[in-house]
Amino acid sequence: MSPRRIKITCGVELKGTVNEGLESQPVAVEIKDSEGSVILIRTATSDANGEFD
């Protein structure tokens, strides 16, 4: 019997605003599982208004 693979897909929408003085700077996002292990790291750059998505 061959092993079964299960693919789970979930969508995450990330939006936010950085503090004043940090506009146009990179934002790091770290996602952890329920045990606290890091499962994903992504970066985004905030715009001139400090907003990112």
Steps between C-alpha positions, in 0.01 A plus 500: 500500500644838407489787752219751466579867468266760635535856382356768724474851363396798703499863403646768719451867434742730674449873528638751743664830573846562644583761761590852398860525382502145359321576172647334188688249716479120481252320727577143611220253572563174681225234512519225761308178545311412817820367658690823441716375214555748216338371182518808277691827482411772251588863449307790353598864452278773639411788272557872559190505724632213713242252369578150376310202360 
